[in-house]
Amino acid sequence: MDFLIFVINFLFGCYYVLLALRAILPWLPHNRMNPFLRPVYLLTEPILSIVRAGLPPARIGMDVSPFVLIIFLWISQRIILSILQ
């Protein structure tokens, strides 16, 4: 059971890093087709597009969907871990 908890925490942690990177990238000059950044977009865009569809249009000048998804994933992780323990 400890190994399963470790794997769950590891996978969520990796995805948190990808989402944090996605939250920072719009402020930096970059190319989406860069071989190092392309996997970040490929792994995060499908879920972020779903979150963006549910959010009202942003009037603050930035995309808040990565932050909303991080909060949702954190709550989901806590629920999953509480069920397993």
C-alpha positions in Angstrom: 0.0 0.0 0.0 2.9 2.4 0.7 4.2 1.9 -2.8 0.8 2.8 -4.3 0.7 6.0 -2.2 4.2 6.8 -3.3 3.3 6.3 -7.0 0.2 8.5 -6.6 2.2 11.2 -4.9 4.9 11.0 -7.5 2.5 11.3 -10.4 0.6 14.2 -8.9 3.9 15.9 -8.1 5.1 15.5 -11.7 1.9 17.0 -13.0 2.1 19.9 -10.5 5.5 20.7 -11.9 4.1 20.7 -15.5 1.2 22.9 -14.6 3.5 25.3 -12.7 5.7 25.5 -15.8 2.6 26.2 -18.0 1.6 29.0 -15.6 5.0 30.6 -16.0 5.5 30.1 -19.7 3.2 32.8 -21.0 5.4 35.4 -19.3 8.6 34.2 -21.0 9.4 34.4 -24.7 9.3 30.8 -26.0 8.4 28.6 -29.0 5.6 26.1 -28.4 7.3 23.7 -30.9 10.5 23.7 -29.0 11.4 19.9 -28.5 11.8 20.5 -24.7 8.5 22.4 -24.2 6.3 20.5 -26.7 5.7 17.6 -24.2 4.6 20.1 -21.6 1.9 21.5 -23.9 0.9 18.0 -25.1 0.4 16.7 -21.5 -1.3 19.7 -20.1 -3.4 21.2 -22.8 -6.2 18.5 -23.0 -7.1 19.0 -19.3 -6.5 22.8 -19.3 -8.9 23.3 -22.2 -11.6 21.6 -20.3 -11.0 23.9 -17.3 -10.9 26.9 -19.5 -14.3 26.0 -21.0 -15.8 26.0 -17.5 -14.3 29.3 -16.5 -15.7 32.7 -17.3 -13.6 34.8 -19.7 -10.5 36.2 -17.9 -10.5 39.9 -17.6 -7.3 40.1 -15.5 -5.0 39.6 -18.4 -3.7 36.1 -17.5 -4.8 32.5 -17.8 -5.9 31.2 -14.4 -6.7 27.7 -15.6 -3.4 26.2 -14.4 -4.0 27.5 -10.9 -7.6 26.3 -10.8 -6.5 22.9 -12.0 -3.7 22.7 -9.4 -6.2 23.3 -6.6 -8.6 20.8 -8.1 -5.9 18.2 -8.4 -4.7 18.8 -4.9 -8.2 18.3 -3.5 -8.5 15.1 -5.6 -5.1 13.8 -4.4 -6.1 14.3 -0.8 -9.4 12.5 -1.3 -7.7 9.6 -3.0 -5.0 9.3 -0.3 -7.6 9.4 2.5 -9.5 6.6 0.8 -6.3 4.5 0.6 -5.2 5.1 4.2 
